[in-house]
Amino acid sequence: MSDRMPALFVGHGSPMNAIEENEYSTNWSRIAKEIRRPDAILSVSAHWYTTGTKIMNTPTPKMVYDIYGFPDNLYQIKYSAKGCPEAAELAAGLIKTPATVDNSWGIDHGTWSVLRHMYPDADIPVFQLSIDSQAGASSHYRIGQDLASLRDNGIMILGSGNVVHNLSRINWEMEGGNSWAIQFDKYIKEKVVSRKNEYVVHYDHGNDISAKLAVPTPDHFFPLLYVLGATDENDKLTVFNDSCTMGALSMTSYLFG
């Protein structure tokens, strides 16, 4: 098991983290130095949210600036990682539900905002898998299970989103989180740490107001399910960036293996 590549869920937060040196980006850099260097990275980003499951297999993925209203220098970032057609083909073959090749997207900010701190030379091939907006939470978890063996082939699985993500409740001046954000983030962390994945998959059961506020739409939550699906109890778990910010974002991140 020690030769397996890690599976990593990162709370990516504001796009500004791509160009800022702060506690979050510093920890992304640190984590990369502490784990074995991957041969390729499969990223499941909250920002490729599609009808059906899509996978990119181009050797030269484009960079997607799927952000609006930010400073000009954010749009000057270049992260020119190559793709990995062979790994994409392997991944597509493992997924039991149909996965369609689609190179119309590219490496979006959910991916490059994190990887430019982890691997600033952009010298590790990267390919993305989309999140099927029509599928339920259990389906995303099962795809993670399907993909688990990629970790035995030098491929790191990266999920990029946020456990708590409610842009309508963002307060740019607030350092911590609202009580409901902290409550939900803590609940998910307790279930992840205790390996009670079924509670994470069914995060929205019941009428808990904190869940409704924390996950008004599931696009940023679902990447965590892919990562959980690709792990097992033999994986050492490290929790980092364990906090909420701007009232309504969780930066809490999980490294398995």
C-alpha positions as CSV (number, residue, x, y, z in Angstrom):
1,M,0.0,0.0,0.0
2,S,3.0,2.3,0.6
3,D,3.6,2.6,-3.1
4,R,0.1,3.9,-3.8
5,M,-0.2,7.5,-4.9
6,P,-2.2,9.7,-2.5
7,A,-5.8,10.8,-3.0
8,L,-6.2,14.5,-2.1
9,F,-9.3,16.7,-1.6
10,V,-8.4,20.4,-1.5
11,G,-10.7,23.2,-0.5
12,H,-9.6,25.7,-3.2
13,G,-11.6,28.7,-2.1
14,S,-11.2,32.1,-3.8
15,P,-9.4,32.2,-7.1
16,M,-7.1,34.8,-5.5
17,N,-5.4,31.9,-3.7
18,A,-3.8,31.2,-7.0
19,I,-1.6,34.3,-6.8
20,E,-1.5,34.9,-3.0
21,E,1.1,33.4,-0.6
22,N,-1.1,32.7,2.4
23,E,-1.7,29.8,4.8
24,Y,-3.7,27.9,2.3
25,S,-1.3,28.1,-0.6
26,T,1.7,27.6,1.7
27,N,0.2,24.3,2.9
28,W,-0.5,23.2,-0.7
29,S,3.2,23.7,-1.5
30,R,4.2,21.9,1.7
31,I,2.0,18.9,1.0
32,A,3.5,18.4,-2.4
33,K,7.0,18.2,-0.9
34,E,5.8,15.6,1.6
35,I,4.2,13.1,-0.8
36,R,5.7,11.0,-3.6
37,R,5.8,12.8,-6.9
38,P,3.0,11.5,-9.1
39,D,3.5,10.4,-12.7
40,A,0.2,12.1,-13.6
41,I,-2.7,13.8,-11.9
42,L,-6.4,13.2,-12.4
43,S,-8.4,16.2,-11.2
44,V,-12.1,16.3,-10.5
45,S,-12.8,20.0,-10.3
46,A,-16.1,21.5,-9.1
47,H,-15.9,23.8,-12.2
48,W,-16.3,21.1,-14.8
49,Y,-20.0,20.4,-14.1
50,T,-21.6,18.7,-17.1
51,T,-24.5,16.6,-18.3
52,G,-23.0,13.1,-18.2
53,T,-19.5,12.2,-17.2
54,K,-16.8,13.6,-19.5
55,I,-13.0,12.9,-19.6
56,M,-10.3,14.8,-21.4
57,N,-7.7,12.9,-23.3
58,T,-5.9,15.6,-25.2
59,P,-2.1,15.7,-24.9
60,T,-2.2,19.5,-24.8
61,P,-5.1,20.7,-22.6
62,K,-5.9,24.4,-22.8
63,M,-6.1,26.6,-19.8
64,V,-9.6,27.8,-18.8
65,Y,-10.0,31.2,-17.1
66,D,-13.5,30.4,-15.7
67,I,-13.5,33.4,-13.4
68,Y,-14.8,36.9,-13.7
69,G,-14.2,40.3,-12.2
70,F,-10.8,39.6,-10.6
71,P,-7.5,41.5,-11.0
72,D,-5.8,41.3,-14.4
73,N,-2.7,39.5,-13.1
74,L,-4.9,36.5,-12.3
75,Y,-5.6,36.1,-16.0
76,Q,-1.9,36.3,-16.8
77,I,-1.2,33.0,-15.1
78,K,0.0,30.2,-17.3
79,Y,-0.1,26.6,-16.2
80,S,1.0,24.7,-19.3
81,A,0.9,21.1,-18.0
82,K,0.6,18.5,-20.7
83,G,-2.2,16.0,-20.8
84,C,-2.0,12.3,-20.4
85,P,-4.0,10.4,-23.0
86,E,-2.8,7.0,-21.8
87,A,-3.9,7.6,-18.2
88,A,-7.2,9.1,-19.5
89,E,-7.8,5.9,-21.5
90,L,-7.1,3.8,-18.4
91,A,-9.4,5.9,-16.2
92,A,-12.2,5.8,-18.8
93,G,-12.0,2.1,-18.9
94,L,-12.3,1.7,-15.2
95,I,-15.5,3.8,-14.8
96,K,-18.5,1.5,-15.0
97,T,-20.9,4.2,-16.1
98,P,-20.3,5.7,-19.6
99,A,-17.6,8.4,-19.8
100,T,-17.5,10.4,-22.9
101,V,-14.2,11.9,-24.3
102,D,-14.6,15.7,-24.3
103,N,-11.7,18.1,-24.9
104,S,-13.8,21.2,-25.3
105,W,-13.0,22.2,-21.7
106,G,-9.5,22.3,-20.2
107,I,-7.6,22.8,-17.0
108,D,-9.8,25.2,-15.0
109,H,-9.1,27.3,-12.0
110,G,-10.2,24.6,-9.6
111,T,-7.2,22.7,-10.8
112,W,-4.6,25.3,-11.7
113,S,-5.1,27.5,-8.7
114,V,-3.9,24.6,-6.5
115,L,-1.4,22.9,-8.8
116,R,0.6,26.1,-9.5
117,H,1.5,26.0,-5.8
118,M,2.0,22.3,-5.5
119,Y,3.9,21.8,-8.8
120,P,4.8,25.2,-10.0
121,D,6.9,23.9,-13.0
122,A,3.8,22.4,-14.5
123,D,5.9,19.3,-15.4
124,I,3.4,16.6,-14.3
125,P,0.7,15.6,-16.8
126,V,-2.8,16.6,-15.8
127,F,-6.2,15.5,-17.1
128,Q,-9.7,16.3,-15.8
129,L,-12.8,14.3,-15.2
130,S,-16.1,16.1,-15.1
131,I,-18.9,15.9,-12.5
132,D,-22.2,14.6,-13.9
133,S,-24.8,17.1,-12.8
134,Q,-27.6,14.6,-13.4
135,A,-26.1,11.9,-11.1
136,G,-26.7,11.5,-7.4
137,A,-24.1,11.6,-4.6
138,S,-23.8,7.8,-4.5
139,S,-22.9,7.7,-8.2
140,H,-20.0,10.0,-7.7
141,Y,-18.8,8.0,-4.8
142,R,-18.9,4.8,-6.9
143,I,-16.9,6.4,-9.7
144,G,-14.3,7.2,-7.1
145,Q,-14.3,3.5,-6.1
146,D,-14.0,2.6,-9.8
147,L,-10.9,4.8,-10.1
148,A,-9.1,3.7,-7.0
149,S,-6.7,1.4,-8.8
150,L,-5.2,4.5,-10.7
151,R,-3.4,5.1,-7.4
152,D,-1.4,1.9,-8.0
153,N,-0.3,3.2,-11.4
154,G,1.4,6.4,-10.3
155,I,-1.7,8.6,-10.7
156,M,-2.7,11.0,-8.0
157,I,-6.5,11.6,-7.7
158,L,-7.2,15.3,-6.8
159,G,-10.6,16.5,-5.9
160,S,-11.0,20.3,-5.9
161,G,-14.0,22.0,-4.4
162,N,-15.2,23.2,-1.0
163,V,-17.1,21.4,1.7
164,V,-18.9,24.6,2.5
165,H,-19.5,26.8,-0.6
166,N,-22.3,29.4,-0.5
167,L,-21.4,32.4,-2.6
168,S,-24.6,34.2,-1.7
169,R,-23.5,34.4,1.9
170,I,-19.9,35.4,1.3
171,N,-18.5,38.2,3.4
172,W,-15.1,39.2,1.9
173,E,-14.1,41.0,5.1
174,M,-14.9,38.1,7.4
175,E,-11.9,36.0,8.5
176,G,-13.7,32.9,10.0
177,G,-17.0,31.2,9.2
178,N,-20.6,31.7,10.2
179,S,-21.9,29.3,12.8
180,W,-23.7,27.1,10.3
181,A,-20.6,26.8,8.1
182,I,-18.4,25.8,11.1
183,Q,-21.1,23.3,12.2
184,F,-21.4,21.6,8.9
185,D,-17.6,21.6,8.2
186,K,-17.1,20.0,11.6
187,Y,-19.8,17.4,11.0
188,I,-18.2,16.3,7.7
189,K,-14.7,16.2,9.2
190,E,-15.9,14.0,12.1
191,K,-17.4,11.5,9.6
192,V,-14.4,11.6,7.3
193,V,-12.0,11.0,10.2
194,S,-14.1,8.2,11.6
195,R,-14.3,6.7,8.0
196,K,-18.1,6.8,8.1
197,N,-18.3,7.7,4.4
198,E,-21.9,6.8,4.0
199,Y,-22.8,9.9,6.2
200,V,-20.7,12.1,3.9
201,V,-22.4,10.7,0.8
202,H,-25.8,11.3,2.4
203,Y,-24.8,14.7,3.8
204,D,-28.2,16.2,3.0
205,H,-30.4,13.6,4.8
206,G,-32.8,15.3,7.2
207,N,-33.7,18.9,7.5
208,D,-30.5,20.3,9.0
209,I,-30.3,24.0,8.1
210,S,-26.5,24.0,8.2
211,A,-26.4,21.4,5.3
212,K,-28.9,23.5,3.2
213,L,-26.8,26.6,3.7
214,A,-23.4,24.9,3.3
215,V,-24.3,23.1,0.1
216,P,-26.9,25.1,-1.7
217,T,-25.7,23.4,-4.9
218,P,-23.6,20.2,-4.8
219,D,-20.9,21.0,-7.4
220,H,-18.2,22.0,-4.9
221,F,-19.1,19.2,-2.5
222,F,-19.1,16.3,-4.9
223,P,-15.3,16.2,-5.6
224,L,-14.9,15.0,-2.0
225,L,-16.9,12.0,-2.8
226,Y,-14.6,10.9,-5.6
227,V,-11.7,11.1,-3.3
228,L,-13.4,9.2,-0.5
229,G,-14.5,6.5,-2.9
230,A,-10.9,6.0,-4.0
231,T,-9.6,5.5,-0.5
232,D,-9.8,2.8,2.2
233,E,-9.1,2.4,5.9
234,N,-5.4,1.6,5.2
235,D,-4.8,5.1,4.0
236,K,-3.3,7.4,6.6
237,L,-5.4,10.6,6.8
238,T,-4.0,14.1,7.2
239,V,-6.4,17.0,7.7
240,F,-5.0,20.4,6.8
241,N,-6.2,24.0,6.2
242,D,-8.9,23.1,8.7
243,S,-10.9,26.3,8.8
244,C,-13.7,28.4,7.3
245,T,-13.2,31.8,5.8
246,M,-15.3,34.7,4.4
247,G,-18.3,33.4,6.4
248,A,-19.4,30.8,3.9
249,L,-16.4,28.9,2.6
250,S,-14.6,25.9,4.1
251,M,-10.9,25.4,3.2
252,T,-10.7,22.1,5.0
253,S,-8.6,19.6,3.0
254,Y,-7.9,15.9,3.3
255,L,-4.9,13.9,2.3
256,F,-5.2,10.1,2.1
257,G,-2.0,8.1,1.9
